[in-house]
Amino acid sequence: MTEPARTTLVLTRADVRSLLSMPRAVEAVEQAFVAYATEAAQMPPKVYLSLGQHGGDFRAMPSYLARRSAAEPPIAGVKWVNSHPDNPKKFGLPSVMGIYILSDPETALPLAILDGTLLTAARTGAAAAVASRALSKKQPKTMGFVGCGIQARTMWEAHRAVFGDSLRIIGADSDPAAAEKFAREVGGTVGSVEAAAGCDIVNTSTPGRAPAVRSAWVKPGAHINAMGADAPGKQELDADILDHAKVVIDDHHQATHSGEVNVALEAGTFTEDRIHGSLGDVLAKKIPGRSGETEITIFDSKGLAIQDVALAWVLYQEARSRGVGAALSIVL
C-alpha cells in the first residue's frame, strides 16, 4: 500500500448490502480461483472449533492474495463464522453469522472489519455462477433451484449477472411457502424437486444428509452446482450421479473432507481419481472443462477463504471511494 491507512473502516451489514455489485463479485471470485490455481494465493486449511454442547461450531478462514496488478496490491484477511442451526428457534438469531477482518499484509494494520454473513452469501452465489459459465453447455435455457433460501437468491443474482434474463427459473423447496416466495421474487415458477433437477443448470443448497436429487431426474448435458454439503456425512446428490458426471471441485482437501463427494468416498462408491480437477485449474486453462453437450458436469463447492478476501477487498475499495462506513482507530 503506497499510503498506509491509519484507521480501520467498519462496515455493517447494511453498508455491505449497499456496496455489493454482483457483476463485480463474480469477477473478483473468478480472479481468486485463478490466483489459487496459479499459486498467487495462500489459503491454510479451515479451522473448526466444534461446540457440540452449544449445538454449533465456529470456523476461522484465513487467506492471502498476492499482487494481481499495479492497481491490485497484496491483501490478507480472515473470516470468523459460526454455524448454529437451532439459533432461529431458540434465540431468534440467524443460524450463520460472520465477521471479516481485512488486513494490509505489509503493515499488518486491519483495514476493515465488515459483516461476513452477506459477504459469504454473495461470494458463494458468485462462485456458482462462475462455475456455470465455465462448465454449463452452450446457451442453457432453464435453471432449477433445489432449496430456496438466502443462498438460492444470491445464486440467482449471480447467474443473472452472467446470463442476463435468458434462463427460465424453477424453484423447489421442502417448505412450499419458501419456494413460492422465491419464485415470486425472481419471476420463476414453483415445481417439484424432479422438475428443478431436470433443468440445464441445477443449483442445490439444502442442509440434509440424505440425497435430495436422484440420478434419473438429471438430464444429459446438465450442469449441477452442489453447494449445500458442508460437513462430513452431508450430501445432496444421489451417489450414482457422480458416476456419470465430470466432477470439478473448489479445493481438494475441503471437498474430500466435507464436500458433496465425501459420503461416496467414505462408502467406496467413488474414488478420488475420479475427480477431474479444480475449477481454478479449468479457469486457468490447466485442464479442460466440459467435453461435450451431453456431458453432465458437477461443481462440488465448499467455499474458499480466497473468495472472501477477494470480495472484501472490492467492498473496501468501493466503501472508501463512496465514503461509506465508520473509520475508527481500533489498534492505534
Secondary structure, 3 states (H helix, E strand, C coil): CCCCCCCEEEECHHHHHHHCCHHHHHHHHHHHHHHHHCCCEECCCCEEEEEHHHCEEEEEEEEEECCCECCECCEEEEEEEEECCCHHHHHCCCCCCEEEEEECCCCCCEEEEEECHHHHHHHHHHHHHHHHHHHCCCCCCEEEEECCCHHHHHHHHHHHHHHCCCCEEEEECCCHHHHHHHHHHHCCEECCHHHHHCCCEEEECCCCCCCCECHHHCCCCCEEEECCCCCCCCCCECHHHHHCEEEEECCHHHHHHHCCCHHHHHHCCCCHHHEEEEHHHHHCCCCCCCCCCCCEEEEECCCCHHHHHHHHHHHHHHHHHHCCCEEECCCC
